[in-house]
Amino acid sequence: MASAAEQLAANLNLGAFAKATELKKRIWFTLGALIIYRLGTYIPVPGIDPVALAQIFEQQAQGMLGMFDMFAGGSLGRMTIFALSIMPYISAAIIMQLLTAVSPKLNALKKEGESGRKKINQYTRYGTVFLAAIQAYGISVGLEGMRGPAGVSAVIDPGLFFRFTTVVTLTGGTIFLMWLGEQITQRGVGNGISLIIFAGIVANLPSALASTLELGRTGALPAGVIVVLIAMAVAVIAFIVFVERSQRRIVVQYPKRQVGNKMFGGEQSHLPIKLNTAGVIPLIFASSLLLMPLTVAGFTGEGGGPEWLLTVTAMLGRGQPLYLAFYVSLIVFFAFFYTSIVFNPDDTADNLKKHGGFIPGIRPGKNTSDYIRYVLMRLTTVGAIYLALVAILPEILISQYNVPFYFGGTSLLIVVSVTMDTVAQVHSHLLAHQYEGLIKKAKLKGRRG
């Protein structure tokens, strides 16, 4: 079966793609949705002075605000309707998954199947609205306290009306992106939420490269450093592709069985487990949580608030030791946490037992489950270290030279992983289309015969 799939994959060409009308519709829908998202990143929030805001953001672009702006596709720097991006939805998903793990009621709801999943998704949406409203209010208060170099306020007419319109606008933008992401997942190609973040990062890559080269032209950045950064980015991409395609294959044996006069089974298969089962989720979750102190600080406005809050916000700046320590800790935690959610060794062992499969040398049932869990823990440990290295090492180097975030390990990992996942889905659609064609031909030949 595997060799047939590989042979079929080798025969895929542009002709097969041209005939896959369903796939083409999905791709066009995905591209159209992403274009709508990018257009929304240029629609400003009412009551903002764009000149003063640009001056303020230029001063703080290399801090945590810069990272948030990277995920938002430049929306935060322009303070548009999508300034919050999809981050409140991700935060709500984190909270719901944590609650599902500790709450027996939610855990029972999760096991109900499709109906339970719909209820949990609905709770996540409610949480998204709540978190988006809180963050939007924090941003509105923070904007009122911001002053440009000339003392000009970023808000034209501060007050209760401005805060209300900002909360409604930004919350509505996040809800729309949440809906758009779900539509892409259902009717397009790839994971909608990941593709929205991917589109925001990729859209600003050309300007980030141009600004980096401009720093080299003016002498602010040595030419050797630019060459090293580009070489590092290429090396990181190659390393990401290698690790993301790496997997541990556990041998699974199926016993022979006789049906009538024929003998079936006796085949040997594999149970593939990826080295990085969690994918880019730990990085996105960790980045989302690190942005929360900025939201809390925003309620007090610039220069206000308790001294400890201002100190913590400063220590969580890009490249700071506390920021790096928290970032690594959150990445490792979410790598193990998310892996435990998406891969259940007990269910896998039960499925193998139901279909008569077993791992050579391991008794079916609990022993198989324990063995799979042991392998998974070892792989996840390596995967968590890989994620932490990819995210942190480039950030340390880049923070020393004030190079845009887009050359960091986090952005490169998201771009490469989402690209590989989307290409894999396109490939699976093409395979399904080719199999459908083969089945139809077989039916026609059978009728003629």
LUMKE-129292 format. One record per residue (C-alpha): residue in three letters; x, y, z. Coordinates in steps of 0.05 Angstrom, whole numbers, plus 32768, in hexadecimal, padded with zeros to 4 digits. Layout:
BEGIN
ALAXYZ
...
//
This chain:
BEGIN
MET800080008000
ALA803880308012
SER805F80207FD2
ALA8020802C7FA9
ALA8015806F7FCA
GLU805D80827FBE
GLN8058806E7F75
LEU801880957F6D
ALA803880D27F8E
ALA807280CE7F5D
ASN804180D27F23
LEU801F81127F3C
ASN8028814A7F0A
LEU8009818B7EF3
GLY7FD781657ECA
ALA7FBC81427F08
PHE7FB881857F2B
ALA7F9281A47EF1
LYS7F5D816D7EF5
ALA7F5481737F41
THR7F1C81A67F3E
GLU7F0A819E7F88
LEU7F5281AC7F9D
LYS7F5581E97F70
LYS7F1682057F90
ARG7F3481FA7FD5
ILE7F75821D7FC2
TRP7F5082597FA4
PHE7F24825E7FE1
THR7F62825D800E
LEU7F8582937FE5
GLY7F4682BE7FE4
ALA7F3E82B9802F
LEU7F8782CC803B
ILE7F808308800C
ILE7F44831F8034
TYR7F6E83188074
ARG7FA783418056
LEU7F7783788040
GLY7F5C837C8086
THR7FA2838980A2
TYR7FA083CD8080
ILE7F5C83E5809B
PRO7F6D841380D6
VAL7F4984178119
PRO7F218459811D
GLY7F4084928145
ILE7F8A8481813C
ASP7FC084B38126
PRO7FE8848780F5
VAL802584B580F4
ALA802D84B78140
LEU801E846C8145
ALA8054845C8112
GLN808784858139
ILE80758463817A
PHE8077841E815D
GLU80BA842A813C
GLN80D884358181
GLN80BB83F4819D
ALA80BC83C7815F
GLN80F6839C8179
GLY80D2838981BA
MET8099835A81C7
LEU806C8389819F
GLY809683788162
MET808B832D816C
PHE804083388174
ASP804083628134
MET806383298110
PHE802B82F98121
ALA7FF8832F8110
GLY8015833A80CB
GLY8026838380D8
SER7FDF839280F0
LEU7FF583AA8135
GLY802883DC811A
ARG7FF283FA80EF
MET7FBC83F08125
THR7F8983D180F6
ILE7F4A83A98102
PHE7F7483698105
ALA7FA783848137
LEU7F98834D8169
SER7F9F83198131
ILE7F8A82D38145
MET7FB082D38188
PRO7F7282D881B5
TYR7F57829A8194
ILE7F99827581A0
SER7F99828B81E9
ALA7F51827381F1
ALA7F64823081D1
ILE7F9E82298202
ILE7F718237823D
MET7F3C82068225
GLN7F6F81CF8219
LEU7F8C81DA825F
LEU7F4681D8827D
THR7F3581998256
ALA7F7281778273
VAL7F60818882BC
SER7F13818B82BA
PRO7EEF814782BA
LYS7EB08167829E
LEU7ED481858262
ASN7EFC81468259
ALA7EBC811D8256
LEU7EA081508224
LYS7EDD814781F8
LYS7ED280FB81F7
GLU7E8B810381DD
GLY7EA581098196
GLU7E8E813C8164
SER7E57815B8190
GLY7E88816481CA
ARG7EBC8182819C
LYS7E8981B58182
LYS7E7881CA81C9
ILE7EC181D381DB
ASN7ECC81FC819C
GLN7E91822781AF
TYR7EAF823381F4
THR7EF0824581D2
ARG7ECC827981A7
TYR7EAC829881E5
GLY7EF1829B8206
THR7F0D82BB81C7
VAL7EDA82F381CA
PHE7EE882FE8214
LEU7F348300820D
ALA7F31832B81CE
ALA7F05835E81F1
ILE7F368361822D
GLN7F7383688200
ALA7F51839C81D4
TYR7F3F83C68211
GLY7F8783C08229
ILE7FA083D881E5
SER7F6F841281E3
VAL7F86842B8228
GLY7FCF84208216
LEU7FC6844881D5
GLU7FA9848381FA
GLY7FE784878226
MET8019848281EC
ARG803D84C081D3
GLY806A84C88197
PRO80AF84EA8197
ALA808D852E818E
GLY805B852081C7
VAL802285138196
SER7FEF84DF81AF
ALA7FE284A18186
VAL7F9784AC8191
ILE7F7584E88171
ASP7F3B84EC81A3
PRO7F4784C281E2
GLY7F0B84AF820D
LEU7ED6847B821A
PHE7EBB847C81D3
PHE7F00846D81B6
ARG7F09843281E6
PHE7EC4841781D5
THR7ECF841B8189
THR7F1583FC8190
VAL7EFB83C281B9
VAL7EC283B58188
THR7EEF83BB814B
LEU7F2983908163
THR7EFB835B8182
GLY7ED383588142
GLY7F1383518119
THR7F2B83168143
ILE7EE782F4813E
PHE7EE882FD80F3
LEU7F2E82DE80EF
MET7F1882A4811A
TRP7EDD829780EB
LEU7F0A82A080AE
GLY7F3C826E80C9
GLU7F06823A80D5
GLN7EEC8245808E
ILE7F32823A8071
THR7F3981F98099
GLN7EF581DF8082
ARG7EF281F8803A
GLY7F3A82068028
VAL7F7E81E5802E
GLY7FA681E3806E
ASN7F9981FA80B5
GLY7F77823E80B2
ILE7F92825B80F2
SER7FDA824780E1
LEU7FD28262809A
ILE7FBB82A680B4
ILE7FF982AC80DF
PHE8023829180A6
ALA800782C68076
GLY801682FE80A7
ILE805F82E980AE
VAL806B82DC8064
ALA804B831E804F
ASN807E83468076
LEU80BB831C8064
PRO80CE83478027
SER80CC8388804E
ALA80F383688087
LEU812883518055
ALA812A83958035
SER813383B98078
THR816B8389808B
LEU818F83968049
GLU818583E18054
LEU81A783DB8098
GLY81E283BB8074
ARG81E383F1803F
THR81E584298073
GLY821B8404809B
ALA81EF83FB80D8
LEU81F583B080CF
PRO8237839080B8
ALA8232836A8076
GLY8251832D8097
VAL8218832B80C9
ILE81E4832D8092
VAL820682F2806F
VAL820882CC80B0
LEU81BE82DA80BD
ILE81AA82C28077
ALA81D58284807E
MET81B7827880C3
ALA8170827E80A8
VAL817F824C8070
ALA819F821C80A2
VAL8164822280D2
ILE813382158099
ALA815A81D68084
PHE815C81BF80CC
ILE811181CA80D5
VAL810081A38096
PHE812E816980AC
VAL8110816580F3
GLU80C7816F80DD
ARG80CD813580AD
SER80EF810880E0
GLN80C780D18101
ARG80CF8093812A
ARG80AF80568109
ILE80988021813B
VAL80927FDD811A
VAL804B7FC0811E
GLN803D7F77810C
TYR7FF97F5B80F7
PRO7FEE7F1080FF
LYS7FD77EE380C8
ARG7F8D7ECE80C6
GLN7F687E9E809A
VAL7F257EB08079
GLY7F097E758053
ASN7F417E588029
LYS7F697E988027
MET7F9E7EB28057
PHE7F9F7EFC8069
GLY7FCC7F288093
GLY80127F1980AB
GLU80277F5E8094
GLN80587F8C80B5
SER80487FD680BB
HIS8061801380DF
LEU804580438112
PRO806680868101
ILE807080B98139
LYS808C80FD8126
LEU80C88118814B
ASN80A2815A8155
THR805A8144815E
ALA804381878178
GLY805A81AE813A
VAL805A81FA8140
ILE802381FD8175
PRO8054820381B1
LEU807682408192
ILE803482628182
PHE8018825381C7
ALA8057826A81EB
SER805A82AB81C3
SER801082B881D1
LEU801982B0821C
LEU805882DC821D
LEU802F831581FF
MET7FFE83168239
PRO802983448266
LEU802683798230
THR7FDA83758231
VAL7FD9837E827D
ALA800B83B88278
GLY7FDF83D88244
PHE7FA783E38276
THR7FD38414829C
GLY7FE8843C825F
GLU8030844F824F
GLY805A845F828C
GLY8023844D82BE
GLY8015841082E8
PRO803B83ED831F
GLU808683EE831C
TRP808A83A2831E
LEU805E839D82E0
LEU808983CD82B9
THR80C783A782CF
VAL80AA836382BA
THR809583808277
ALA80DC839B826B
MET80FB8359827F
LEU80CF8334824E
GLY80ED835D8215
ARG810D833A81DA
GLY814E831781EA
GLN814883228235
PRO815B82E78263
LEU811582E48283
TYR80F482E5823E
LEU812282AC8225
ALA811782828264
PHE80CB82898261
TYR80CA827D8217
VAL80F2823C821C
SER80C982248258
LEU808782318235
ILE809E820F81F5
VAL80B481D0821A
PHE807381CF8243
PHE804581D78207
ALA806E81A481DE
PHE805E816E8212
PHE801881888220
TYR8001818C81D8
THR8021814981C6
SER7FF9812881FF
ILE7FB9814581E0
VAL7FC481338197
PHE7FE380ED81A3
ASN7FC480BC81D5
PRO7FEE807D81DF
ASP7FB480588201
ASP7F86806381C5
THR7FBC804F8194
ALA7FCA800F81BB
ASP7F7F7FFF81BD
ASN7F7880098172
LEU7FB37FDC8164
LYS7F957FA68191
LYS7F517FAB816F
HIS7F6F7FA1812A
GLY7F9C7F688142
GLY7FDD7F8F813D
PHE80167F8B816E
ILE805C7FA68178
PRO808E7F6C8175
GLY80A87F5C81BB
ILE80727F8681DD
ARG80327F6981FA
PRO7FF17F8981DF
GLY7FCA7FB7820D
LYS7FEA7FDD8246
ASN80317FC88235
THR80297FE281EE
SER800C80238209
ASP8046802C8239
TYR8079801E8202
ILE805A805081D3
ARG80578083820B
TYR80A18077821B
VAL80B4808281D2
LEU808880BF81CD
MET80A680DF820B
ARG80ED80D681F0
LEU80DA80F381AC
THR80B5812D81CC
THR80F2813E81F7
VAL811D814381B9
GLY80E681698195
ALA80DF819B81CE
ILE812A81A781CF
TYR812881B18183
LEU80F081E48188
ALA8113820A81BF
LEU8155820D8199
VAL813482238158
ALA810C8259817C
ILE8142827481AB
LEU818782708189
PRO8175829C814D
GLU815082CD817C
ILE818F82D681A6
LEU81B982E68169
ILE818583128148
SER8177833A8187
GLN81BF83508189
TYR81B983738145
ASN8170838B8145
VAL815F83628108
PRO8114835880F9
PHE80F0831D811B
TYR80E282FD80D8
PHE812782DD80D7
GLY811D82BD811B
GLY811382738127
THR80CA827B813C
SER80B4829C80FB
LEU80DD826C80D0
LEU80C1822F80F3
ILE8079824780EA
VAL8084825780A1
VAL80A882158090
SER807981E980BA
VAL80398209809F
THR805482048057
MET806581BA8060
ASP802181AB807F
THR7FFB81CF8048
VAL802481AD8011
ALA8016816A8032
GLN7FCB81788031
VAL7FCE818D7FE8
HIS7FF4814D7FDA
SER7FC081237FFE
HIS7F8881447FD6
LEU7FAC81337F95
LEU7FB680EB7FAB
ALA7F6C80E57FBC
HIS7F5A81017F78
GLN7F8880CF7F55
TYR7F6C80957F7D
GLU7F2580AB7F69
GLY7F3A80AB7F20
LEU7F5880657F26
ILE7F19804B7F48
LYS7EEC80687F11
LYS7F1880497EDB
ALA7F1680067EFF
LYS7EC980097F02
LEU7EC4801A7EB8
LYS7EF27FDF7EA5
GLY7ECA7FB17ED1
ARG7E897FC47EAF
ARG7EA77FBB7E69
GLY7EC27F787E7D
//
